[in-house]
Amino acid sequence: MPNSYYTYIMSNQSNSTIYVGVTNNIERRAFEHMDGSGAKFTSKYKINKLVYFERYTEVKDAIQREKQLKGWKREKKNNLISQMNPEWRDLMKD
């Protein structure tokens, strides 16, 4: 089975703050953010909702995409999320 790497976007409950990251285990990483152990930024802003992700087989591709998304303006990130997840549901609950 090939390796999987993910570029993902997490949000707080009001969707006012988002976080872009990369991981090789989307479930574990989302739960780390949810319980406050994911990163100082996500803990500080209570970012605990997985709203977007993309899967890659090569880690370099996931990292490249993470860097690309981090360079985007917020509106463009919002549009990307809304295409996949129009209601900004917590994808870990689906």
N, C-alpha and C positions, 0 to 999 in steps of 0.2 A: 504494500500500500504506500503510495507516495506521501511525502511530507506535505503538510498544509500550513500555510502562513496566512495571517489575516491583517488587513488594514481595517481599522474600525473607528467609529465615532460614538462617543458616549455623551450624554446630556444630563442636565439636572431636571427635576420634575417640571419646572416652568419653561424649559427649553431656552433659557436666557444665556446659558453658558455651555459650551461644548468642548470636547477634548478629542484629539486625533491621536491614535496610537497604532502600534504593530505588535503582534504576538504570534506564537505558534500554537496557542491553546486558547481559543476565544471564550470558552465557557469559564475556565479557571480565571482568566484575566478579568472578565466582566464581574465575576463574583468578588475578586479582589477589590475592584473599584466600588462595588456595592457595600462591602463591609468596611470601607475606609482604608484598606491597606494597599490600594493600587498605586497611588502617587500623592505627593503632598498637594498638588494643584487640585486633583479630583476630590481629595478629602476636604480641602478647604472650601470648595464650592459645591460640595454635596452632589457631585456628578456620579450618578449611579444607575443610569438607564442606557442600555445599548440600543441605539437608534439606526445604525448603519454598519455594514461590513462588506468586505470583498475578500474572496479567497484566492490565494496564489500557491503555486507549487514550488516557486523559487523565492527564497527569503529576500534576495536582492530586488526582486520586483515589488514585493510588499513594502520594503523600506523606501524604494523610489517613489511609490505611490503615496506613502505617508508624507514624505517631504513635499510632494506636489500639492497635496491637500492642505498641508499646513501653510503653504504659500498663497492659497486662495483667500479672497475676501469672504467674509461671513455669509453674504447673500448667496454666493455661488455654492458654498457648502450647504446652506439651507435648501437650495434647489436640488442638489444631489440627494440629500436625505429624503426630501419630499417625493422624489421620483420612485424610490424604493419603498418608502414607508410614509405615505401621505399623512397619516394621523400621528406620526412620531410615537408609535407604540413602543413599549419596551420589548424588544425582540427576544430577550431571554425568557419572557413569560409566554411566548407563542410556541 
